[in-house]
Amino acid sequence: MPKGTGASSAAPRNQLTPEDWIKAARNLLVSRSIDAVRVEVLAKELEVTRGSFYWHFKDRDDLLHRMLTAWRDEATEQIIYRFERRGLAPRELVRDLLTLPFRGTAAQEAASTELAIRAWARREERVRQVLDEVDAKRLSYIAQCFSALGFDIPEARARAFALYSYELSESLLSNQGTTAQKEERRACMERLLLK
């Protein structure tokens, strides 16, 4: 379609960025499995030649490493930064963290990606190490919130683990219960964690 005739503003297929490849790889990881994330499959999905892949990546391993790094940064570093930037008081921050699993399509997509990463981590040690790093960073951040509320370190860590386990469970069991039941569970966790 010629320019100016309603053509999509997306880059032409021959001008894909590394992020386009990473996004497509992540979609395959979520919809199929890590085994499906192959150069030839991605090229077909993106409607380009396999050769264009090598403008951005050395090989499949390079793509997988960069996809995992991008997920780690998005799922941990950027989220913590956004929370910090808002400057919420610790009690409000804990309440806000409890709502993460219920934030619409973005939360569902994040949960699907995380579940796929966790499945991948059961098969590959390097992925397991990144996942362990992410879990530790998140738990540490949440524990700091509870410490700021006056809980001693062991209690802050235990409450952080409970909150984090709750978030993971709500993501895993996202189809369990009505909206009202989910809100009841969230409110119950808030009462338990903040008393």
Sequence and secondary structure as in RCSB ss.txt:
>XXXX:A:sequence
MPKGTGASSAAPRNQLTPEDWIKAARNLLVSRSIDAVRVEVLAKELEVTRGSFYWHFKDRDDLLHRMLTAWRDEA
TEQIIYRFERRGLAPRELVRDLLTLPFRGTAAQEAASTELAIRAWARREERVRQVLDEVDAKRLSYIAQCFSALG
FDIPEARARAFALYSYELSESLLSNQGTTAQKEERRACMERLLLK
>XXXX:A:secstr
  TTSS  SS  GGG  HHHHHHHHHHHHHHT GGG  HHHHHHHHTS GGGGGGT SSHHHHHHHHHHHHHIII
IIHHHHHHHHHT  HHHHHHHHHTGGGSHHHHHHHHHHHHHHHHHHTT HHHHHHHHHHHHHHHHHHHHHHHHTT
  HHHHHHHHHHHHHHHHHHHHTTTSS HHHHHHHHHHHHHHHH 
